[in-house]
Structures are given as C-alpha cells and as structure tokens.
Amino acid sequence: MNHAVLSFACFYLLEALFLDSVFASEVKSHSLGVDIISLNGKWQLLNSNSSVSLSAEVPGCVHTALQRQGFISDPYYRFNDLAYRWISLDNWTYTTSFSVPTHVREKEKAVLVFEGVDTISTISLNGVTIGKTDNMFRRYDFEVTGLLKDKENILQVWIMSAVTYASQKSNAHTEYRVPPDCPPPVQKGECHVNFIRKAQSSFSWDWGPSFPTLGIWKGVQLEVFNTLRVLSFTTVPKYDSAHSSWNVDVELFLDVVVASKGLVLLSIPLLHSEEFQLSLSPGQSRKSFVFQVNQSVSLWWPFGHGEQPLYDLKMDMNLEGGETFNAQRKVAFRTVELIQEPIPSSPGLSFYFRINGKPIFLKGSNWIPVHAFQDQVTTDMITILLQSAQKANMNALRVWGGGVYEQGIFYSLCDMYGIMIWQDFMFACALYPTEKDFIQTVREEVTQQVRRLKSHPSVVIWSGNNENEAAIATDWFNITVAERPLYVKDYVKLYVENIRDIVLQEDSTRPFLVSSPTNGVESEKEGWVAQDPYDPHYGDTHYYSYYKDCWDWTAFPRTRFASEYGFQSWPSLSTLSKVSVSSDWDFSSNFSSHRQHHEDGNQQMLKQAELHYILPNSTDPVQKYRDTIYITQVMQAQCVKIQTEFYRRSRSDIVEGKGHTMGTLYWQLNDIWQGPSWSSVEFGGKWKMLHYWATDFYAPILSMGVEDKGDLLMYAVSDSHSEQHNVKAKVKLYSWSSFDAVCSFESNVTTIKAGGSTLVFQKPISALLTQCGNCTRRSCIVTFHLSSPEGQMISPHNHIFLSSPRHAEGLQKPNITFTVKDAGIMQNFVVTLYCSFPAVYVWLDVDDIPGDFNVNGFLMLSKNSSVTFGAWRPTTAEEITANLHITSLRDVY
C-alpha cells in the first residue's frame, strides 16, 4: 500500500509554500484606469412576507445565512432537509447600500458584475431594474452608467424560488413533455430541475439531499472606467509539429469605451518575450496573439508519468493614453488526443487518451459537489480531497455533469498535482427544453466556462452531458416510437448544434464528446444517438449491477473505457453521529431509511455482502450498527477492487473482440453529506476502506490474481511507457489457523510489458492445493506479490480467496490488542497490533481524529504488525489510544 503519510504539520507547511503559486494559476491582474469596488460582505436578507429578516454574507446562500443567525440548526441534521423545505419554496431579497467617490462616479462607464447568482433573480439599483438572471453558471454584467448617486446607492437582488420557477416553466411547456417530471420518491426531491440552469443535484440525487439553494453564491463588484476593462485573459499552448516548437495562443476579451492603441508585451521569464501592436475599437473586443516559444520546454505530465512544470506567462498592456493592465497566469506545455481508431482482431474502435504522444491509462474516480451549499466549500476541503486522490495513485477525475463547474482553486490544484480532468457540462440524466431563451443562456454559460477553464492543462476533455444519449437510446422515459425523432432533434440541437459548436470555436486543443457514456465517433455516425451507447466495442461505458455476485469478474463488460461503476457503502459512525442520535443507529430506523436515496440501496448492500460474509449479529444494537457499517465498506472495497483489477488487466487483452480497456473512473470519490453512497471518501475527508485499497489497485505496478476455469492466474500490470521489468511472482498459501505459510511457490523470471498486462504465473488450483498438502479452498488463502530477480518487492502485496470468507474453515477471533507511540516525526504515530490468529479486513478507525493510515483494511498474517497514522491536526498518542476502534471480519459474528 501507499506508505506516504501526510502529517498535519507537513500538510500546512506545504500549503504555505505552494498556495501563492496555486492562486497564480488563476489570473492575477492589476489595472491602472479601472476602479473596482467590492460589494461582498454583509447584506440584508428578507423573505417574501417580511416575517424573516436578517444579516447575510455575500457570497453566500439563504440556508447558510439562516443557520449562522440562529434561525435554523444544521440543515444536514437528521430530517432537516424536509423540515427546512420551506426555505426553498419562498422568495428572498438581498439588499445592500454603498457609496461611490465623485471622481469614480464621473468616469465614462460603470458596470455591476455578478460572478454568480443562484439562480432566478431581478436586480435593481436605486429603484431601477437593471437586469435579470436565470443561470447560476453565468457571470452577469449590468451597465449602470448614470444610475449611481452621490451618497447612498441601494442595490437589491430579488430571488425567486427555483422550485416555483422550474414548475412554472414546465407548466408553460405545453407542446410536449420534457421528462423526467420528478425524481423517484426515495430521493425526497423537487420536480422539473431540467427547466432551470442550476446544479441538477440540488433538487436531489440518489446520493444527496434536496436543497434547492437561493443566494448570491459568488462575488459582486462595481467596475468603473474611462477606456476599457479586461473581461478575461486566456492562454492555450499549442504544439507546432511542422517546426517542432510551441506557440501559446493568448486571447484578451475586452470591454472598450474609447478607441485605443498601445502595446502588449508577453513574456515567459527565461524562455521568451515578444511585443505586439494593439488597436481597439469601442464595444466588446476579442484580441488574439500567437506567442512563439522557440526554446525547449519541460512537458506537463499526468501524475505518475512525469513532472508537472508550470511556467509564468506575464502580460503587460500599455495604452497610448498612459493606462496599463498587467496580468499573469500559469501555463503548461502538453498535448492531448482522444484516439478512436481500428484495433486488430476487434470490431469497433479504440478509446484512449494520448498525452504528449504517449498512451495513458486513466486511473481515478468521479467528482460530485463537495457541499450542498457552495459558499461552505473551502480551499482546505478541496485540497484534502485532491491530495487524497493523488495519494491513492489517481491521475484523473471526472467532474460530473449534475453538479457545478468547480471553483478555480480546484483546477489550479489539479494542474499542480497532475490530475487530469474530464469536464462534463452541467446536464445530467434528463431531457432538456430547447426554447430560444434556454438555448441562449446555455450558449453564454458554455462560452464563459470554456474561456474560464481552457487555460488549465489538467482539463483534457469536454463532455456535453451525463447519460442523456443513453436515456434516449434505452428509453428511460417511455417515449413512443413516433415521438422519438422530436427528442433526438432537441438533443442534437442542444448538444451538437450549440454546445459542441461553441466548444470547437473556443478551444481546438481538446477533444469533445457529446455524452457519457457514448460510442464516440460511432454515435456521431448514427446521428448522435447510438442504438446502444453501452456497446463495449466503442467509447466509454457506465455499468452497475448490485445483485449479481461482484466476485464474478466474467460478468463485467470488457469495455474500452469504464467511466462509471461502483457499489454503495455507509460512512463511519463518527461521521454519521454528527447528524443523528443514538436511536437512529439501526439499519431499520427511520433515519437509515430516510438517508438512503437509492431505491433498495440498504438491502442491496446487505444482499451483496451476504454472498461472501456472515452478517453482523451482535446483541448490542450500537455495536451491530457499527459492524454493519464495517461490512458494507468491506463489501464495497472488495467489489470495486475486483472490478478495477479486471479493467486494468484488460488493457492488453482482446477477448471475443472486446477489451483494450484504457481507463477506470469508479463512482464516486467524495460525498455531499453524511449518508450512504458510492464514495471512497466520506463527507469531511475521512477515508473509507475502498480508498485505502485504491492506493494498491491503482499502483503503478500491480500484481493481481484471478481464478479462470480452475486455474490460478496472476498478472503483472505496468503503467510504464518504456521501462521493462524482470519480475518473479512470489506466491504463498496460509492456513486460517496459523501464522506460518503452508507452502510457497515462485515463478520463473518474466519480462512484463511496458504499458500493458502480462501473465506471470499459472497453475491449476487443484494442483496447488495437492502440492501444499494441508490446504483446502476453505482453509487457506493465497497471497502474492512481484519481486525483482534479486528479491526486491516491486508491487504491493495482494491476495485471493479460494472460497467465500463466510465458508472459511479455521478462521478464529484474532483478539487484536494494540499500543500507540509517537513516531518522533511531526504528528505521525505508530500503532502496533498484536493478534492470536490470522485476521482479515483489519480495520482501524480513530473516530473524529482527521488523518490517514499508511495501510488499512488489510490481511494480518503475523502475530504483530505496525501501522503508521498521520494526523491532519495536532493530537497525542493518548487521544488516539482513547479513540481507536479495531475490527476484523471474524469480530462481527
């Protein structure tokens, strides 16, 4: 497993060292000639009948303001998502006042800039309506020249209930229905979210609550100027293969009042600088410059494949009238291609990413909103999640299309960490209207977001929507054959004729997919909606199966790219206890039912677990609840491990025309609240067992074992582009009743393929057991790893069960005890475990002490074993000792 433990002290030391650099990845700018007055801070907030009046922070939302002022308690607590439904059904008004100095007010143009309003609003300044908003993903600029007063200016933002608005828009759409109308009842959600440009999951999802937020969720400022202001500044490196050199396409988007001339100096220190003439006419202006870099540069690589060098590109604009504008942002040099081409011995097409000319296997997960209330998402929360992803050897995340386009720090950190981003546009699991006003606001949303994000090297692909091609193709919404062409036409109009068209105009450096899953270019040939978007011969697939035995790897689709798959589990009791009371701690409680938003989810978890494990049967109800949480996490980790290892092994395989898998993004990385979900990291940052296991099954060199037709097969998988490794497979069989290996085997030296999967060991299981003598399928377990010919271990330890653990013979309660000592390194602690018998799925839980272990959920085949815990805040050995719970499989029954 990954032995890098990040301590609290080291974490914040590193943060202090690099955060300046991170924020520089976004545009840092200074302008002489533009006065900017921030209107962030305290506003007044009022509901529709004036019965609720309070002070509210901007940026912020109504729920957060009400909680901070004591009007409501934690919205996540118990059943408060239902109790506080009234908040989203009301209309609210934000009001503030501000003054503008005379010398500022006398300038030629004044613009009020709203970076983000959630969502439907009417905005007035000094009693005059200056504009409306209908899209939380857009920035809105309203000219207010001539409306500013000498002293007090009153700015008011009236926000309409998103639920009411969505219902009204749906009711007005009488020509034909635009499904789905409402989410499944189990989600306790609101209806018609597809009619409003807002986080689709805010009306509910199968892993999260319904909180249709209202508020001014991003900053507000007044910009006043005489000549011009810069709206955005983008930098996109492009490789010129004809000359084997790099250019940087630099674009300036400007709002010009007075025709102007000047010079623009672009420079990358130590590499190159170049000066350009600038001539501007009044109005909205877009200026492009090609900045040639004639020297060699260091390439940006995904994590695990090289470094992530980021260069400073500086822009200095000097106008003839004396005004200046200075800006800089980070740039990185890399190419990205999505390869869809014929594969020998296989119908269909490949589907893989090539970065800097090298094929890259994407290893990662899917990212959902970090919080239902976006104003509560902090840099620390994002940083911990992204560091957790990187520590699990991930190199990619998919920003899923039912949430939000993430804040700038997210993409800047991904640039630094080498985490590639598959960026969905915010459409998910629904059909959408295509009226003129809806299309227009979407076009502006897409244009703004592409311009905002295209300078980030971490963003490697745009995708139009989540599962909407599949929704039409597989008839999720009971559309008749006669009606289908109408919906396909709407689908093409929205995603192809508008979103795709804008993306191709704005960014020629990245691939664009219309949907996920999709058959890619094959879907295009079939009119953009393929007959079977889940066809494993093309594109990417989403696959979920909760009642089939997840240990049966033959049931998984041998796909080109697995962009969604997963299993649910419950978060730890320490996470749940923050929003529950002890009477809730039962799987049959109202709370457990209420928190589960996936139909039959709790039963699916237990049914899947019961296939291979004896379910907890403690007579202590709280212990049984804790043990049941544990068994769901065991099940989830084992199921996702088996499926992921199958996909990694399939990168070199073509079986019955299927295979050549080149990506695994399990569902999902993070949680939006404290509840059951598919996540590997709980709300608050605590790792589930799955996340610990991901550090192994995403290791750069991995050994894996499977049973196939009675044979035990072991494979070595390598991510390396060129380095070949000579390895031996070392195999041992252990009895459940002894710490001594019953027997051991060693393969011949095998050269494993770079960037591929290689069979390194094969033996009939019957012969293996016969040679061992004292082993049966039920009494023994097989462990293995890869080593160099000299004996150096080069892959994580792994193991395979020869029968279900529920049938294990000789597995006894291990009677684990422990001691905790300070490791002598800041906030690192050594936990030494002692046991009487071998133990499986050994799980260490320190309740609310934030941090991570270097190994967890492991197989313990020795009388004592040491584990390191790295705390993310100051703690002591005594506190850890008092809070540490240790569980193994045999302890729960």
N, C-alpha and C positions, 0 to 999 in steps of 0.2 A: 504494500500500500504506500501511499504518498507520505513520506516521513517529514515533510516540511511543515512545521508547526509555527504559525504566526502568532506571536505573543502580543498582548495589548500594547506594551511599550514600543515594540518594534513596529507595530501597525501604525501608531501615531507618529513615530519618528519618520517612517517612510512617507506618510501622508504630508508631513510638514515639508519634506524635501521635494515632493513632486507636484503638489497641488497647484503651485504657481504655474508650472509647466502645463498641467492639465487644463486649467482655465484659459491658457493662451491658445489652446486648440480651438476654442471659440474665438470669434473676432474680438480683439482688443482694439479699441479705437479712441481717437481724440480729434475733435474738430474745433478749429478756430473760426467762428462765424455762426455756429448753431448753439442756441441756448436750450438746455434741456432741464425741465422742471419735473422732478419725480412726484407723482401723486400717490405713491404707495404709502401705506401706513394706516392710521385709524380713520375709518369712515363710520357713518351711522347706518344702521340697518333696521328696516321696518317691514313688518308683514302687511298683507293687503288691507286688513281692517284696523291697523294700528294698535292691535292688542299686544304685540310683541315689539319692543324697541330696545336696541342695544348697540354697543360699540362693536365694530368688526374690523379685522385686519384685511388689508388688500396687499398682496394676493391672498386669497382665501376663499372659503365657501361658507354657506349658511350653516351647515351642520357643525363645522368646526367652531364658528363664532358662537353658536348657541351653547356648545359644550364648554368653551372657555369662560363664558359669562355665567355658567351655572344653571342655564335654563333646562339643559338635558344632561344626562350622565353619558358614559361611554356608549356610542351607538352600536359598538360591537358586542356589548354585554348581553348575554342570554338571548332574549327575544326582542331586543330593542329595534332591530331592523323593521319589525312590524309595528311596534309601539310608536315609532317616530315617522311612520309613513306620511303623516300629516304635513311634515316639513316640505316634502317634495310636491305635495298637492296644492300648496299655497303659492302666491306670487310675492316677491320680495323686492324692496327698493333699497339700493345703496346710495348714500348721499355724502358728498364732501364739499368743502369750500377751500379756495386757495386764492392767493393774490399774485399778481404779475407785475414786476417793476416796470415803470414807464418806458425805460429805454428798450426793454424787451418787447413790450406790447406794441411799440411803434415799428417793429420790423415788418417786412413785406408779407410774410406768410406764417401762419400758426396752425399746427396740426396736433390734434389729440390722438395719441397712439394707444390702442388697447391690444396688448400682446395676446390676450386670450380671455374671452368671456364665455361662461358656461350657463346657458347657451343662447336662449331666445331673449333678446333684450331690446329696449328702446332707450336711447341715450339723449339726454337734454343738457344744454349748458345755458344757464341764466334764463331758463324758461323756454328756450328754443330747441326743438328737436333737431339734433344734428345727424342722427343715423340710427340704424338698427343692426342687430347681429342675429345670425341663425346658424352659426357653425363654431363649435368650440376649438376646432383645429386651425382656425384662421387668425391672423393678425388683421385688425381693422384700423384704418387711418381716416380720421374725420377732420376736414378743414374747418377751422373756427376763426379764421381771419375776420376781424371786425366785430366779433361777439364778445371779446374779452373786455372786462370792465376795469375801472381804475383801482378799486379796492377788492371787495369780496366777490369772487366768482363761485356760483353754485353749480356743481356737476352732479347729475342724478342718473342712475342706471336702474331702470325698472326691468326686473327679470321675471319672465312668465314661467309657470310650472312646465317643465319639459314633458311631464306625463300628459298634462292637458293639451299642450301643443301637438304632441305626437298623435293623440286621439283625434283632435280636430283635423289634422292633415289627412289622416287615414279616412275619416268620415267624408271628407271633401273629395276623395279619390273614388268617385262612383263608377267610373267606366269599367274597371275590372279590379279584382283584389290584388294586393301585393303581399303575399304571405312571407313569414308566418304572422298571424294576428297577435298571439300571446305566447309567452314561454310556457313550458309544461308546468302544471300546478305545483309539482315538487319544488320548483325554484322560487315560489312565492314572489314572483316578479311582476313587472308592469308591462303593458302592451304597446305594440306599434313602434318599437325603438328604431326600426328601419326607416321611419319617416323623419328622423331628426339626426343631424350631423353632430353626434355626441358619442362618447365611449359606449359602444354597444353593450358591454358587460355591466354598465351602470344601472340597467333596468333589471339585472340578474343574470347569472350564468350557472352552469352545473357545478362550479367550484366557488361561487361567491355570492354575496348578498345583493339585494336590490336597494341601492342608494342613488336615485336619480338626482345628482347634486345640482345645486344652483350657486352661482357666485362669479366673482371676478378672479379667475384662477391663475392669471399671470399679471405681469406688471402693467401699470398705466403711467404715461408721461406726456407732457406737453413739449413739443419741439417747435421752436420759433427761429426763423432765419430770413436772411435777405437774398441769398444767392442760390444755395442748393443744400440738400441733405442727402446722405448716402443711405439708401434703403437696405442694401445687402452687398456683400463682398464675397465672391466665391473663388476658390482655387481648385482646379482639377488637372493633375498631371496626366500627360498622355505620352506614350512611347512612340517614337518615330522609327519604325523598323527599317525604313529605307536608308536612314542616316545613322542608325544605332545610337540615337540620342533621345533626350527627354525634353518635352516642352511642357509648360504649365499654362493652361488656359485660365486667364484671370478675367472675371466679369465684375463690373460695377453696375449696380442698379441705382439710379439717382432720381430725385425729385427736384427739378430745376425751375427756378423762378425767372432768373435773368440769364440771357445768353452769355456764355463764359468760355474763356480759353485758358489753357495752362499746360502744365507738365505733370506726368505721372511717373514716378521713379519706383521701379520694382526691384527688389534685391533679396537674395538669399545669402547671408554672410558666409564668406569663404568659398562660395560657389560662383555667383554671377550677379551682376546688376545691369539694368537696362532702363533707358528713359524713353517715354512715349509722349507724343503730342496729344492734347485733349481739346476737343471743340464740342461745346454743348449748346443745344437749343432748348428753349423753355418747354416744360412738360415732363412726362415720365421718359426716362432715357436709359438705355442699356448700352454699355460700352465694353467691348471685348479687346483683350490684349493677349498676344501669344509671346510668352516669356521663354526664351530658349536657354536651356541649361546645357552647356557644351562640355562640362566636366563630368567625370564619372560620379555616380551617386550610390549610396548604400540602399538596397531594396528593403521594403517593408514586407515582413513575412507573418503568416498566422502563427500563433503560439505553438511551440514545439517544432517549428520548421526553420527558425532563424530569429533574427532580432527585429525590433520594431523602431527603427530610427525615424525621428520626426524632425523636420527642418523648419526653421522660422522663415516665413516669407513676409517681407515688410513692404508696405505700400505707402508712399508719400505723395500726396496730391497738392500741388501749389498752383493756385489760380493767379491770373494777372492782377486781380484786384487786391491781392495780399492774403486772401483766405486760404487756409490749409486744412487738409484732412489726412490723418495718419492712422494706419491700421496694420495689424499683423495677425496671422493665423499660422497654425502648424500645417505643414504639407508632408506627404509621404509618397514615395515612388513605388508603385506596384501596378501590375496589370491583372485583370480578372476576365476569364472567359467561362461560359457555360457550354460544355461540349455535348452536343447531341448528334451522334454520328453512328453509322452501322457498326455492329460488333460481330466478329466472326463466330459462326455456329450459333447465332441467336437472331430470331426475328426482332424487329423493333429497333430502338436506338439507345445509345448510352445516355447517361445524365450525370455529369460530374463537373466539378469546378477545377479550373486550372489557374493557379496564381503564379505569376512570373514564369509562365511556361511549364510549371510543374503540376501534375495532378495531385490534388489534396483531398484526403478523406475527411469530411466534416464530422466532428465529434462534439455533441453538445446537447442542447435542450431548447425548450420554448419558454419565452419570457412573457409574463402577463403583468398587468398593472401592480405596482408594489403596494398600493393602498387605494381604498375606495375614495378617499379624499386626497386629491393630488397635492394640495398645499401641505400635507403632512409628510410627504416623501422628502427625506433629507439626503444630502450627499453621502453621509455615513451609511445609510440604508442601501443605497445603490452600490457604494464601494464594497461593502461586505458581501453582497450578493455576487458581484462580478469577480471579486477575489476568490470567493468560494467556487465559482465556475472554473476559474483558471487552475485552482489547486486540485480540482477534480480532472485535470488534463483536458478540459474542454477548449476547443478552438472556435466554436461557433454558437450563436444563439439566434433564434428566430423571434423577432418582435411581432407577436401575433396580432391579427387584424381586428380583434374585437375590443382592443383596449385604447391606448393612446400612443401617438408618436412621442417617444421619450424625450426628456429634457436633455439639453446639450451636454451636461456632465457625463451622462450615460455613454454617449457616443465618443466623447473625448477619452474616457477611461478605456473603452474598448479599443480605441486607436493605440493606446499605451500598452494594453495587456495582450494585444494580438488576437482579440476575439472578433471573428467575422460576424457580420450582422446580415441576416436575411430579413429584409424590411417589408412587411406587409403594409398595404394601405388599409385604412380602418373601415373595412366592410367584412362582415362575418355571418355565415350560417343563415342567410336571408336573401330574399329578392328585394330590389330597391326601386323606388319610383324614378322616372326619367323626365319629369316635367322640366321646363326651361329654368325655373329658379333653382331647382335642386341641382341640375347639371352645372349651372353657373357657379354656385357656391362650391361644388366639388372641384371644378376646374381651378378655382382660385386656391383652394386648400392644397391640391396636388402641386400646383406651381410653387406655392410658398414652401411646402415641405421638401420638395426636391432641391430647391435652392438652399434651404437651410442645412440639408444633410449631405449633399453630394460632395462636399469638401472633405468628408471623413473617409479615410482609407478602409476603415472597418466595415463600412457598408459595401457589400459585394453584390447584392441583387435586390431588385424591386419586385414585389408581387402584388397583383391587383386586389386580391381578396382571399379570404379563408373559406374554402369548401363550397363556394357558390356555384361553380361549374358542376361539382358533384351533386349539389342539391337539385339542379335541373335534370341532369343526366339520369339520376337514380330516383327521381320523382319523390323527393321528401314531402312535397306539399300537395300531393294528389291533384296535379294539373292534368286536364284531359288532353288527349292527343290533338284535338282541334285547337286548344289554347296554346299548346307548347310553342309554336313559331313566334307568338307575340312575346313570350317571356325570353326566348332566345334573342329576339330582336332587341329587347330592352337591355339584356345582358351585354350584347355586343356594343350597343350604343354607349353604355356607361363605361365599361372596362377597356374596350378596344378603341372606339372612335374618340373617346375623350381622355381617359386616364392614360392609356398606352400612348396615345398621340402626344400628350404633353410630356410624358417622361422621355420619349425618344427625341423630342425637340430640346429638352432641357439638359439631358445627360446621355451622351453617346458612349460613355465609358463602362457602363454596366449592363448586364442582361436584365430583361424584363420578362416576367411570367405573368400571365393573365390571372391565374388562380393557383391554389394549392389545396388538395392535390390536383395534378393536371398531367396530361400526356405531352405537354410541351408543344413542340412543332407538329406533332400528330394531332393534337387538339385543334391547332390552327387549320390544318388541312381539312378537318371535319367541321369547319365553320365555327370554331372556338368552343364548342361544347361537344366533347367526345362521347361516343357511345358508352365507353367505360373509362372514366378518368382514373380508376384504380388499377388499370392494366399494368402489371409489373414489368412489362416489356418497355415501358416508356416512363419518363418523368419521375415524379415523386408520389408516394402513397401515404395515406393515413390508415392505420389498422388498429382496431380494438376488438378484443374478444375476451369476455370476462368469465364465461362458464366453461370454455374449453380448457383443458389442462395446459397451463403455461409451460410445464416442463417438456411438453411435446414440441420440440423445435421444428418438426416436419410440417406443423400447421401454419407456420408463419409465411407470409408472402416473400418470395425471393425477389425482392424489388430492386430497382436501380438506386433508389434513394428513399430512406424511411424518415419522413419529416414530422410524423406524429405517431406515437404508440405509447402505451403505458398502462399502469394499474394504480388504483387508489390505495391510500392508507390513511390512518388517523394520525394527527400530530400528538406530541408528547403531552402527558398530563400537566406538566409545568406550563406549557403553552395554553392549554385549554382552561386551566384553573383561573386564569386572568379574566375570563369572560363567563364563568359558570360557578355554581355552588355544588356542594358535595352531593346533594340529591340528584344532580344531573349526571353523575358519574356512573352511568349504567347504559349498556348498549340498547336497552329497551326503553330508555327515558324519553320524555318529550323533547328534551334538549338534543339528544343524539339523533332523533328523527328530524327535528327542525333544522339542524346544522347540515344535514345531508341533502344536497340539492341535485343529486344524480339518482334517477329512478332505480330503486332496488340496490343502491350502492352498498349499504351496510351488509345486506345479505350476500351480495356478490363477493365482497371481501372475505367473508367467513366461509362461504362455499368453496372459493378458490383455495383458501388456507387449509380447509379440512381435507382437501385431496391429499395433502402430504404431511399435515401436522395434527396432533391431538390438540383440540381447542382448550383454552384455559378453563379450569374447573375449581378455582379457589372458592372457599366458602366465605371469605372476606370480600364483600362487594367492591370496595375500592381497589383491593389487590387484583381482583378479577378484571376490573376495568383497565387497570394499568397493564395487566398481562395481555388483555385483548388488543389494546393499542400496539403493544410489542409484536404480537403475532401478525397483525396487519402490516407492520413495517417489515417484518421478516419476509412475508409473502411478496410484498411489493418489490423488495430488493432482489429476491431470488428470481422473480418473473422477469423483471427488466434486465437483469444480468444475462439470463439465458437468451432472451431475445436480442439484446445488443451484441453478445458474443456471436450469435448466429449471423447477424448482419456483417460484423467485421470479418468473419471467416468467409463470407460470401463475396468479398471484394475480388477474389481471383477466380471464383467459380462460375461456370455456366452449366447449369443442370436443367435438362429439358428446355433449353433455350432461355432460361431465366438466371439472373444473378448479376455479377459485376456491380454489386452494391457499393456506393461511394459516399454514403452519408447516413448518420444516425442522429436524429434530434428527438430525444424522448420527451413526452409530455408529462410534467412541466417542471421548470426549475423552481419557481417561487410561489408563494401564497399571497392572496389579497387580504385574508383574515384568518382567524383561528377556526379551522374546520377541516373535515375530511377532503382530500383532493389527491391529485396525481403528482403532487410536488415532491421534490427531493430535499427542499429546504423549507422549513416551517416559517410562518409569519413571525418576524422577529429575528430571523437569521440562523436559528438552530438547525443543525444537520440531522436529517433522518438517516436511517441505515442505508437507504439507497444511495445517498450522496457519498457516504464513505466508500461504498462499493464501486461507485463510478470512478474513483481515483484509480482503481485497479482495472476495471473493464475498458477504461479509456487510456490505459498506459501506452506509451509509445511502442513498446514491445510487449506483447501479450501472449501467454500460453493459455489454451482453452481445451477442454475435453468434452467429447460427446460420445454417446452410445449410438451406433448405427448398425442395424442388422446383426446384433450380438457382438460386434467388435467395439473395443475401446479405441477411439481415435483422438489423437492430440495434435493440435495445430499450433504453429507459431505465426503470429501476425506482426508485421513491422510497418510502421509509418515512414521509415527512412526512404529518401529519394534514391540514394545511391549506395549507401553503406550496406554491405552484406555481412551477415553474422554467421559464424560457425557455431552451432549450438548442439547441446545434448539435452534430451528430456530426461529429467530425474523423477522417477515415479516411486511412491511408497504406498503401501497399504497398512492401515492402522485398524486395530480392533477397538470397538467402542469401550471395551473394558480394560484397556491397557495403554500406557504411555509409550511403550516400545513398539516400533514398527514390526509388523509380522513378516514383511518381506519388502524387497526393493528391486527396482529394475532401472536400467539405464540404456537409452537408445544409442545408436551409432551417431557419430558427428554428422550433422546435416547443415548444409548452407541454406539459410532461409532467404526467400526472395525479398529484395527491397521493394517497399510499397506493395506488399502482397501477403498472401496466406500460404503457408507451407505445411504439409503433413510431416510430422516429425516422429510419430510413434503410432503403431497399430498392433493390436493384439486381441484375439478373441477373449472375452471376459471369462468364459468357462475355463480357458487355458490359464488365464491369470490367477483365478481362484484355485485351480488344481495345483499350480506351482507353489502357491502360498501355503496350501495345506490346511491352515487353521482359519480360513476366511470363507464366509458366505456373503451373498449380496446384502443380507440384513445385518450381519455382524461387523462388517468392515466398511471403511471409507477410503477412497483413493485420493491422494494428494500428489501434486506435481509442480514443477517449475522448470524454466530453462536456465541452463548454465553454459558458460564458455567451456571449451575443452580443458581449460586449466581449473575449472570448478567454480568460477566466479558467477554468482547469481545475476541474471540479466533480465528476468521478468518477475513480476510479483508471484507469490505463492498462489496456487489455485487448488480447487478440489472438485470432485464429482461424486455424487451419491449413487450407489448402485441399486438402491431401493428408497422408497419414501422414508424420511425420518420417523414418521408415525409407526413404521413397522420395524424400526431399529431394534436389534437384539443386543442386550448388554449395556445400553445407554442408561447411565445412572445419574442421580442428582450429584453435581460436581462439588457441592459445598464450598463455593468460592468465598474466600476471605481476601482482604487487601490491606495494604499500607500506602500512605501518600507522603512523599517527601518533596521538598523544594529542590528543583534540579540545579539551582545555582545560576540559571540563566533567567533573565527578567521574565517573570510570570509564566515560566514553564515548570511543570510538576510531573514527577514520575510516580505513576500508580503501579505498584507491584501486586499481581494477582497470584493467589495460591489456590490450588484445587486438588480434590481427591481422585477425580476421574476425568477423562476427556470431556470437553464441553463444546457444544456447537452453538453458533449465533450468540457469542458472548457480547453483551450489550452494556455499555457504561453510560449512565445518564446522571448529570450533575445539576438537574433541575434548572434553575434560572441563572446559573453562572455562565455568562457567554464565553464561548471559546470552542475549540475543536480538538479532538484526539488525533494522534497520528495513525491510529488504526481502531476500528470499532466494528461490532457485529461479526467477530472473527471466530475461527476454529481454533480451540486451545488444546494442543496435543502434548503439553508438557506440564509438569507439576507447578511450575511458576512461570510467569511471563510479565514483562514490563511494558507499560503503555505510557506515552507522554501526552499530557494535556497542556495546551497553550491557551491561556486565558486572554480574553479581549478587554479585560478591565482588571484593576488590582484585586487580588484575592490572596488567600493563605491556604496552606496545607490543611489547617484545621477546618476552614469553611468547606473545602472540597470534601474532606472526610465526612463532615456532617450531612452533606447533600448528595453524596454519591450512592446511586442505586445500581446494582449489578444483576443482570438477568441472563440466564441461558435457556435454551429450549426446554430442557428437562425440568426447569424450575416452575414452569407454568401449569404442570399437570401432575 
